[in-house]
Amino acid sequence: MTQTTTERPAGRASGTVVPVLAFAGIVVAVMQTLLVPVIKDLPQLLDTTPGNATWVLTSTLLSGAVATPIMGRLGDLHGKRRMLIVSLAVMVAGALVSALTSDLLLMIAGRTLQGFAMGAIPLGIGLMRDMLPRERLGSAMALMSSSIGVGGGLALPAAALVAQHSDWHSLYYGAAGLGVLAIVLTLLAVPESSVRAEGSFDLPGALGLSAGLVLFLLPITKGSDWGWASGTTLGLFGASAVVLALWGVMELRVKAPLVDLRTTARPAVLFTNLASIMVGVSFYVVSLVLPQLLQLPESTGYGLGQSMVVAGLLVAPLGLTMMVTAPVYARLSARYGPKVTLILGLLIIAIGYGAGLGLMSAAWQSLVISVLLGAGIGLAYSSLPALIVGAVPASETGAANGLNTLMRSIGTSVSSAVIGMVLADTADHVGGVAVPTMHGFRVSFLIATAAVAVGLVLALFLPGGRPSGKPQLRAGSEEDANLEHAEAVLRGFSGRVLDADGAPVARAQVTLIDHRGRQAGATLSAEDGGYALAVPAPGAYVVAARARGHGPLASAATHAGDDRPVGLDLSLPGETVPA
């Protein structure tokens, strides 16, 4: 896929853009843990069986998984701010549907609509990349990426307080109110990005990916109820493999695919996405284990006997620490690079779970575990979008981060299924009620530790590490992204865009066209008129430039394919001048 821009480039963001986008991300993440305090009561509240009640949670997960790559691609094509507002509006509609009903089918429909808001996370990251300067982008993306955990952590005590002292439908009214507030703030504070991808929306690709994801995630979330060796579970897994394989073949043949699989196969993108699954697994384990341990009665011999609200407050530092970690990440990443910060985050998570094996006998120990894991998960989550952004063109940021968010969701889904099975298989049955055991909790922590170990191995395969002798470049806007890519490969065309008097022309659109007439790259000139364009392969190209108030220019040029950039200054209007 290629990129283009509108005639008017995106303006620089105001100081309110980052907090507003982060708030939107937190609001969306609240949907994931909104019902945790009332999970055990859902069958009674909805007058249904426990198996049917789980669809209230499963529906949100499935729709969120489908929405993230689709909304990311739509944002790349039609405007990230526009699609962010659409995501939030759909979430508000879903929250109101759920608030006004106790019917199971309507509740599932409302929860499905709420799940579509998960696309807001990659859209927010894409907006930040398009608008923010380099020096602000690192901490901003870290905060946006961490908003998934921040919102989930903060929602637990708030939802517990509401559920304990009010009608449970109030949770949805509160969520709808937060969604409306996020929409208003976005309209007032966030400008639209001018960065656009070329092509049209790949509807067959979207349908194929949606079908494959549903077929894959459905048996993961329901396997413990249906039986992991049942014909239904195995059949859905097999159907998922077939559908996703056919979808992959189709995407490779489409000119403007929903997901650029060739870009996804790059080591930086592939290993980041695989590591994201492991981070998602590790994040959800603590969310499943600690609240149960804290609320179990002391008569069990290991339960900590805390109320629903106190348990939520003790787990809340998980999200708060993730929020505080964002500026720390920015400093560490600027000095050592996002690969190192990802590895450091995974090591801290491993330490947190390792220490947690021996810190389960007092309520304050849960607080220590939450802080440790929050710091590690915060660093890991913060590193992921920086690694993705540094490896894909600006026009693919939304779709690429949508896929990365999907990988995390798959990780949490796998975690939920596996840990749920472990806790059920190791539970003691007292009076017909299954009571989780300390053995089950410790096995769950060991599984999380193993997932982190796999994530560490994957992170080691990521290209790059500590920057050598110079500050690390960050893609803070469209021109920064292309300059960073050109410097990284040291192969392409570079020079300055000048006017007829030899003065630099800032934010001129420079386009690289290959011998078949296809756009092979694009960028905007910097304040000093400088530009850099990487070439995908040696050969003949046309370098075209245009800027408001100047005539267009097209110049033929050839690149031999070596590691030396070809100097090419562009004079508007006028002739091409050798650099």
Buried (B, 14 or more C-beta within 10 A) or exposed (E): BBBBBEEEBBEEBEEEBBEBBBBBBBBBBBBBBBBBBBBEEBBEBBEBEEEBBBBBBBBBBBBBBBBBBBBBBBBBBBBBBBBBBBBBBBBBBBBBBBBBBEEBEBBBBBBBBBBBBBBBBBBBBBBBBBBBEBEBBBBBBBBBBBBBBBBBBBBBBBBBBBBBEEEBBBBBBBBBEBBBBBBEBBEEBBBBBBBBBBBEBBEEBBBBBBBBBBBBBBBBBBBBEBEEEBEBBBEBBEBBEEBBEEBBEBBEEBEBBBBBBEBBEBEBBBBBBBBBBBBBBBBBBBBBBBBBBBBBEEEBEBBBBBEBBBBBBBBBBBBBBBBBBBBBBBEBBBEBBBBBBBBBBBBBBBBBBBBBEEBBEEBEBBBBBBBBBBBBBBBBBBBBBBBBBBBBBBBBBBBBBBBBBBBBBBBBBBBBBBBBEBBEEBBEEEEEEEBBBBBBBBBBBBBBBBBBEBBBEBBEEBEBEEBEEEEBBBBBBBBBBBBBBBBBEEBBBBBBBBBEEEEBBBBBBBBBBBEEEEBBBBBBBBEEBBBBBBBEEEBEBBBBBBBEEBEEBEBEBEBEEEEEBBEBBBBBEEEBBEE
